[in-house]
Amino acid sequence: MGLLNLLVRFKPKEKEVRVLMVGLENAGKTTIVKRLNGEDITTVSPTLGFNVITMKHRGYKFTIWDIGGQKLLRRYWQNYYDNTDVLIWVVDASDYSRLKTCREELHKLLKEE
């Protein structure tokens, strides 16, 4: 089952879904968003600020917010939480050196909301 199909199951009556993708820099957030949108993923640049895409899938409108994960931007993540239906925390599981930082940032995020 694809990610969008899974998200549809969480909001069967609503036809609009706001998705927030967060995680450390270089975790793969933009790559995931581009892949979902059918875009080329051979060249992906770091997200400075945020990217927003809107796409339709099975009669649903998804607005996906891809938020930059650089340390200086993390304090602004909370500004995007309002009206978010789904938060996806992206982890680069192959980057062992940053798993501790990743866990710490996720704990901070969970304490904020």
trRosetta pair geometry for C-beta under 8 A, 3 or more apart (Angstrom, degrees):
i j d omega theta_ij theta_ji phi_ij phi_ji
1 5 4.9 -122 -173 89 90 128
1 6 5.6 110 129 -60 117 89
2 5 4.7 95 59 9 79 105
2 6 7.0 -141 99 -7 42 89
3 6 5.7 -58 -153 35 32 113
3 7 6.5 30 153 -19 67 105
3 32 7.9 57 -17 -176 170 111
3 36 6.7 -68 65 -100 128 120
4 7 5.6 -51 -147 35 35 112
4 8 6.5 43 153 -26 65 101
4 36 6.7 129 -46 -152 112 113
4 57 4.4 -17 162 113 145 167
4 58 7.5 153 134 14 111 109
4 60 7.7 175 -180 70 101 128
4 62 6.6 -92 -128 -44 105 154
5 8 5.7 -49 -152 27 33 116
5 9 7.2 39 150 -24 60 99
5 57 7.8 -109 -61 148 57 128
5 58 7.3 80 -101 -8 71 150
6 9 5.9 -51 -163 23 36 115
6 10 7.6 33 146 -18 62 100
7 10 5.8 -53 -163 27 43 112
7 11 7.2 -8 157 20 72 101
7 17 5.8 118 153 161 119 162
7 19 6.8 -36 -133 -83 152 125
7 60 7.9 -178 104 122 102 159
7 62 7.1 66 104 -106 150 124
7 86 5.7 -54 -133 -52 109 167
8 11 6.8 -86 -151 58 33 76
8 12 7.1 68 158 -94 70 57
8 17 7.6 -112 -89 -34 51 152
8 57 7.2 -121 -58 105 123 105
8 58 5.9 -8 -98 76 159 134
8 60 5.6 -152 -106 -19 99 155
9 12 6.8 2 -150 -63 32 92
10 17 7.9 96 76 -126 104 130
10 85 7.4 142 113 157 123 107
10 86 6.7 111 77 -81 156 114
11 14 4.2 -50 175 51 113 109
11 17 5.4 169 42 -91 151 106
11 60 7.7 111 86 -132 111 133
11 85 6.1 -4 -60 -177 142 143
14 17 6.7 117 109 -71 116 73
14 85 7.5 -157 93 -115 156 150
15 59 6.6 -74 -139 143 104 85
15 60 5.7 -153 -162 -118 56 60
15 61 6.3 51 141 14 80 89
16 60 7.3 164 -89 -167 24 74
16 61 4.8 -18 -110 68 74 103
16 63 7.2 17 -174 -4 95 104
17 60 5.9 16 0 173 112 122
17 61 7.2 167 24 85 67 52
17 62 5.1 -21 70 -109 100 70
17 63 7.3 -178 89 27 49 67
17 85 5.1 -104 -154 66 70 150
17 86 6.4 18 176 2 108 116
18 63 5.0 -18 -112 67 69 104
18 65 7.3 20 -178 -8 87 109
18 83 5.7 41 44 132 162 86
18 84 5.3 -115 110 -123 109 46
18 85 5.0 122 51 5 71 93
18 86 7.4 173 90 29 49 73
19 62 6.0 4 -1 -169 120 100
19 63 7.0 172 25 84 72 49
19 64 4.6 -16 70 -111 112 72
19 65 6.8 -176 92 24 56 70
19 84 7.5 73 -135 -158 14 88
19 85 6.9 -46 -72 63 53 90
19 86 4.7 -19 -113 71 77 106
19 87 7.8 161 -163 -89 57 25
19 88 6.4 15 -177 -5 103 111
20 65 4.9 -14 -113 65 64 112
20 67 6.7 12 -169 -13 88 121
20 80 5.5 139 -127 133 131 117
20 81 7.2 -54 -20 -102 173 44
20 84 4.5 -25 -14 -135 123 137
20 86 7.1 178 26 92 67 54
20 87 4.9 -19 69 -111 103 72
20 88 7.1 177 87 25 50 69
21 29 4.6 148 137 -152 119 107
21 32 6.8 -172 -144 76 153 127
21 33 6.4 -144 24 -58 159 110
21 64 6.5 24 -12 -177 113 96
21 65 6.7 -177 23 88 72 56
21 66 5.1 -12 63 -109 118 60
21 67 6.7 176 80 19 60 77
21 88 4.8 -18 -108 68 73 106
21 90 6.0 32 -175 -24 96 120
22 29 7.2 11 -111 -102 11 146
22 67 5.0 -11 -95 60 83 120
22 69 6.7 133 -169 -92 64 93
22 77 5.6 62 -127 -137 147 126
22 80 7.9 156 -64 73 120 136
22 87 6.8 -19 21 -167 108 97
22 88 7.5 149 27 79 59 55
22 89 6.2 -27 77 -109 80 60
22 90 7.1 -179 90 18 28 87
22 109 7.0 156 104 -115 145 152
23 27 3.8 -79 121 56 127 166
23 28 7.7 -15 82 46 146 68
23 29 5.7 172 41 -56 107 113
23 69 5.4 -35 94 -99 50 144
23 89 5.6 118 -78 -172 93 57
23 90 3.6 -109 -8 63 153 76
23 91 6.1 -143 -142 -65 132 44
23 92 7.9 132 150 -15 133 76
23 102 7.1 6 -160 -138 86 101
23 105 8.0 112 -149 100 41 135
24 27 5.0 116 64 -50 71 114
24 69 4.6 121 176 158 18 134
24 91 7.9 54 22 -119 99 54
24 92 7.4 -85 68 14 109 102
24 98 6.0 -151 103 158 172 136
24 101 6.5 74 -89 112 142 110
24 102 5.5 -85 -17 -94 126 84
24 105 6.5 138 -67 34 88 159
25 46 6.3 10 -159 -140 111 113
25 68 6.9 7 -96 -179 91 74
25 69 4.1 -168 -57 83 49 94
25 70 4.8 47 -62 -74 132 57
25 71 7.8 -63 -10 -24 120 61
26 46 7.2 -40 -62 -102 76 96
26 69 7.5 -118 17 69 48 127
26 92 6.5 -21 121 -30 77 153
26 95 7.6 102 110 -63 109 159
27 69 6.1 57 2 1 112 172
27 90 4.4 131 124 114 125 100
27 91 6.0 -64 -155 -121 119 15
27 92 4.6 -141 -136 -27 56 91
27 95 7.9 -107 -107 27 63 139
27 102 7.7 119 -101 -114 126 120
28 31 4.6 -57 -162 46 72 120
28 32 5.8 79 138 -29 88 97
28 90 5.6 -143 68 171 83 129
28 92 5.9 133 -13 -81 106 90
29 32 5.9 -58 -154 32 28 110
29 33 6.5 22 153 -14 64 107
29 47 7.0 -61 83 4 118 142
29 66 5.1 147 142 -152 109 94
29 67 7.4 -67 160 51 162 53
29 69 6.8 143 -1 -30 137 120
29 90 4.7 -179 -76 31 79 157
30 33 5.6 -54 -146 38 35 111
30 34 6.1 34 156 -18 68 107
30 44 5.1 151 104 -168 119 121
30 45 7.8 -72 124 64 168 47
30 47 5.4 171 -62 -46 125 114
30 51 6.6 75 -115 28 98 143
30 66 5.4 96 -90 176 65 147
31 34 5.9 -55 -144 39 28 109
31 35 6.2 31 155 -21 63 108
31 41 5.2 75 -145 -152 81 122
31 44 5.3 -66 -74 -64 81 168
32 35 5.7 -57 -148 36 28 112
32 36 6.4 29 155 -19 64 106
32 88 8.0 -129 117 123 156 145
32 90 6.5 -147 -2 -109 146 138
33 36 5.8 -54 -149 35 30 112
33 37 6.3 16 156 -7 64 113
33 51 6.8 148 107 93 160 123
33 53 6.1 142 176 21 112 131
33 64 5.5 174 -128 125 107 137
33 66 4.7 -72 -28 -68 158 132
34 37 5.8 -67 -146 47 30 104
34 39 4.0 -86 -164 70 86 114
34 40 7.2 -52 170 72 126 33
34 41 5.0 146 101 -87 128 87
34 44 6.6 -140 3 -99 152 113
35 38 7.7 43 -179 -68 29 23
35 39 7.4 -82 -59 52 23 73
35 41 5.6 4 -67 -55 83 142
36 55 7.0 -178 133 41 99 161
36 64 7.2 96 83 -33 146 170
37 53 5.4 -56 -82 161 144 159
37 55 5.6 -148 -108 -68 82 142
40 43 7.1 18 123 33 109 77
41 44 6.0 -4 -160 -49 66 115
46 68 7.0 61 163 -133 85 103
46 70 7.3 60 176 -52 128 112
47 50 6.6 36 168 -116 121 25
47 51 5.7 -101 -129 -12 120 103
47 66 5.8 -143 -102 128 161 102
47 67 7.2 152 118 153 141 17
47 68 4.1 -152 103 -85 90 79
47 69 7.5 70 59 3 107 71
48 68 5.7 49 -117 -87 17 152
48 70 7.7 8 -112 3 62 137
48 73 7.9 -163 -151 -68 46 140
49 68 5.7 72 32 -10 15 127
49 73 7.3 -154 -90 -123 27 132
50 65 5.9 -13 -173 -170 128 89
50 66 6.3 150 -163 79 69 55
50 67 4.9 -23 -105 -106 100 58
50 68 6.4 -111 -71 -9 52 81
50 80 7.3 147 -95 -88 153 142
51 65 7.7 154 80 -157 48 44
51 66 4.3 -7 58 58 95 112
52 63 6.6 -3 -170 -176 102 90
52 64 7.1 160 -152 81 52 50
52 65 5.5 -15 -102 -102 83 66
52 66 7.4 -163 -75 21 34 75
53 63 7.7 176 89 -151 40 48
53 64 5.2 -9 60 56 85 99
53 66 7.6 31 3 -9 96 111
54 61 6.5 -2 -172 -176 101 95
54 62 6.9 165 -152 86 51 52
54 63 5.0 -17 -100 -101 85 72
54 64 7.6 174 -86 16 34 71
55 61 7.7 164 86 -154 31 53
55 62 5.2 -15 63 60 79 101
55 64 7.2 -2 16 0 103 113
56 59 7.4 11 -175 -105 101 7
56 60 6.8 159 -153 79 61 44
56 61 5.6 -30 -97 -98 77 61
56 62 7.4 170 -93 16 24 79
57 60 5.6 -24 68 60 71 95
57 62 6.3 10 17 -8 108 121
65 80 5.8 -171 132 -166 155 133
65 84 7.8 -83 33 -108 131 108
67 73 7.2 179 165 147 89 124
67 76 8.0 -159 -166 98 122 94
67 77 6.1 108 140 -114 155 79
67 80 5.9 -136 -78 8 139 166
68 73 4.4 10 94 100 106 175
69 73 6.8 -140 -134 73 3 120
69 74 6.9 37 -160 -77 50 89
70 73 4.8 79 61 10 82 108
70 74 7.4 -134 92 -29 41 82
71 74 5.9 -39 -154 2 33 117
72 75 7.5 -50 179 16 37 103
73 76 5.6 -62 -171 37 60 112
73 77 7.5 86 138 -50 76 78
74 77 5.7 -17 -164 -19 49 114
74 105 6.3 -89 -146 -142 142 119
74 108 7.9 52 159 93 122 143
75 78 7.7 -40 170 13 44 102
76 79 5.1 -30 -176 13 73 122
76 80 7.7 64 139 -16 77 97
77 80 6.1 -67 -170 33 46 107
77 81 7.5 62 141 -46 72 93
77 109 6.4 -51 112 -111 147 104
77 112 7.9 127 91 56 104 165
78 81 5.6 -28 -157 -8 49 121
78 112 5.2 -115 -97 170 118 146
78 113 7.7 -178 -127 -57 89 88
80 84 6.7 64 139 -59 76 129
81 84 5.5 -85 -161 12 40 127
81 87 7.7 -9 -123 -80 78 129
81 112 7.5 -162 -48 118 157 116
81 113 5.7 -165 -156 -86 151 126
84 87 5.8 55 142 -64 136 87
89 106 5.7 56 -154 -113 151 111
89 109 7.5 164 -98 74 120 157
91 99 7.6 53 -166 -120 117 75
91 102 5.5 87 -124 -178 97 148
92 95 4.2 42 104 7 114 115
92 98 7.3 38 64 68 106 123
92 102 8.0 -154 40 -82 70 146
93 99 7.7 48 -136 -96 49 111
95 98 4.8 -4 132 34 113 107
95 99 7.1 164 98 -47 69 74
96 99 5.7 -30 -151 -11 42 118
98 101 4.9 -52 -163 45 72 115
98 102 5.6 83 136 -31 83 99
99 102 5.3 -52 -145 35 33 118
99 103 6.4 36 155 -21 65 103
100 103 5.8 -53 -151 34 31 111
100 104 6.4 31 151 -18 64 106
101 104 5.6 -55 -148 37 33 113
101 105 6.2 30 156 -17 67 106
102 105 6.0 -57 -147 37 27 107
102 106 6.4 27 154 -18 63 107
103 106 5.8 -56 -149 36 30 111
103 107 6.4 32 153 -20 64 105
104 107 5.7 -54 -151 34 31 112
104 108 6.6 34 150 -20 64 103
105 108 5.5 -48 -149 33 36 114
105 109 6.4 39 151 -21 65 104
106 109 5.6 -52 -149 35 33 114
106 110 6.4 32 154 -18 66 106
107 110 5.8 -55 -146 37 31 110
107 111 6.5 32 154 -20 64 106
108 111 5.9 -60 -152 35 30 110
108 112 6.7 35 151 -28 64 104
109 112 5.8 -53 -156 24 32 114
109 113 7.2 -3 162 8 64 103
110 113 6.9 -72 -150 49 31 87
